[in-house]
Amino acid sequence: METQNTSNFNRQKFEREEAYLRAEKRLKELKGFYWHGFWYIVVNIFIICMIVFNGGNFFSFGTFATPIFWGIGLAFHAMTVFGVDLLFGKAWQERKIKEYMDKERQNF
C-alpha cells in the first residue's frame, strides 16, 4: 500500500513539475513578444522622427516602410505566441456549435 501512495505522490509531483515547466515556457514566449512590441514602437518612433526632423517627407512610403514590414513580422510573432485562433477561438467555435445544434432542434 505504501508503494502505491509513493507512486501517486511521485506522479503528482511530476505533473506539477510538468505544469510549471509549461507555464515557464509560456511566460518566456509572452515576455519575448512584449519586448518585441516595445522595441517595435521605440525604434519606429525614432526612425519616423529622424526622417521628419531631417527634412524628409512624412507622407512617403519610405517613412512607413519599416513599420509596415516589421509590423507584419510582429503580427506573425503574435500568431505564434497567442495562436492562430485569435478570431476563431474556442469560445467562437463553442457558440457556433451551440447555434447549429439549436437550429437542428428547431427543425425536428
C-alpha positions as CSV (number, residue, x, y, z in Angstrom):
1,M,0.0,0.0,0.0
2,E,2.8,2.4,0.8
3,T,4.4,1.9,-2.6
4,Q,1.1,2.9,-4.2
5,N,1.0,6.1,-2.1
6,T,4.6,6.8,-3.0
7,S,3.8,6.2,-6.7
8,N,0.8,8.5,-6.6
9,F,2.9,11.2,-4.8
10,N,5.7,10.9,-7.4
11,R,3.2,11.1,-10.3
12,Q,1.6,14.2,-8.8
13,K,5.0,15.8,-8.2
14,F,5.9,15.0,-11.8
15,E,2.6,16.5,-13.1
16,R,3.1,19.7,-11.1
17,E,6.7,20.0,-12.4
18,E,5.5,19.5,-16.0
19,A,2.8,22.1,-15.5
20,Y,5.4,24.5,-14.0
21,L,7.7,24.0,-17.0
22,R,4.9,24.6,-19.5
23,A,3.9,27.8,-17.6
24,E,7.5,28.9,-17.5
25,K,7.8,28.4,-21.3
26,R,4.6,30.3,-21.9
27,L,5.8,33.2,-19.8
28,K,9.1,33.3,-21.7
29,E,7.1,33.4,-25.0
30,L,4.9,36.2,-23.8
31,K,7.8,38.2,-22.4
32,G,9.6,37.8,-25.8
33,F,6.6,39.1,-27.6
34,Y,6.1,42.1,-25.3
35,W,9.8,43.0,-25.7
36,H,9.4,42.7,-29.5
37,G,6.4,45.1,-29.3
38,F,8.3,47.5,-27.1
39,W,11.2,47.7,-29.5
40,Y,8.9,48.0,-32.5
41,I,7.4,51.1,-31.0
42,V,10.6,52.7,-29.8
43,V,12.6,52.1,-33.0
44,N,9.9,53.1,-35.4
45,I,9.2,56.3,-33.5
46,F,12.9,57.1,-33.6
47,I,13.1,56.4,-37.4
48,I,10.0,58.4,-38.2
49,C,11.2,61.3,-36.1
50,M,14.7,61.2,-37.7
51,I,13.1,61.3,-41.2
52,V,10.8,64.2,-40.4
53,F,13.5,66.2,-38.5
54,N,15.9,65.8,-41.3
55,G,13.5,67.3,-43.9
56,G,12.1,64.0,-45.2
57,N,8.6,63.8,-46.5
58,F,6.3,62.4,-43.8
59,F,3.7,61.1,-46.2
60,S,6.0,59.0,-48.4
61,F,6.2,55.2,-48.4
62,G,9.8,55.2,-47.2
63,T,8.7,56.8,-43.9
64,F,6.4,53.9,-43.1
65,A,8.1,51.0,-44.9
66,T,9.9,49.8,-41.8
67,P,6.8,50.0,-39.5
68,I,4.7,48.2,-42.2
69,F,7.1,45.3,-42.8
70,W,8.2,45.0,-39.2
71,G,4.6,45.1,-38.2
72,I,3.9,42.1,-40.5
73,G,6.7,40.2,-38.7
74,L,5.2,41.3,-35.3
75,A,1.8,40.0,-36.4
76,F,3.3,36.6,-37.2
77,H,5.1,36.6,-33.8
78,A,1.7,37.3,-32.2
79,M,0.2,34.4,-34.0
80,T,2.9,32.1,-32.8
81,V,2.5,33.3,-29.2
82,F,-1.3,33.6,-29.0
83,G,-2.2,31.1,-31.5
84,V,-3.8,31.4,-34.9
85,D,-7.3,31.3,-33.3
86,L,-7.3,34.9,-32.5
87,L,-10.5,35.5,-34.5
88,F,-12.0,32.0,-34.5
89,G,-11.0,30.9,-31.0
90,K,-12.5,28.2,-28.8
91,A,-15.3,30.4,-27.5
92,W,-16.4,31.3,-31.0
93,Q,-16.4,27.6,-32.0
94,E,-18.5,26.7,-29.0
95,R,-21.0,29.4,-29.8
96,K,-21.3,28.3,-33.4
97,I,-21.7,24.6,-32.3
98,K,-24.5,25.6,-29.9
99,E,-26.1,27.8,-32.6
100,Y,-26.2,24.9,-35.1
101,M,-27.4,22.4,-32.5
102,D,-30.3,24.8,-31.6
103,K,-31.2,25.2,-35.3
104,E,-31.3,21.4,-35.6
105,R,-33.5,21.0,-32.6
106,Q,-35.9,23.6,-34.1
107,N,-36.1,21.7,-37.4
108,F,-37.2,18.5,-35.6
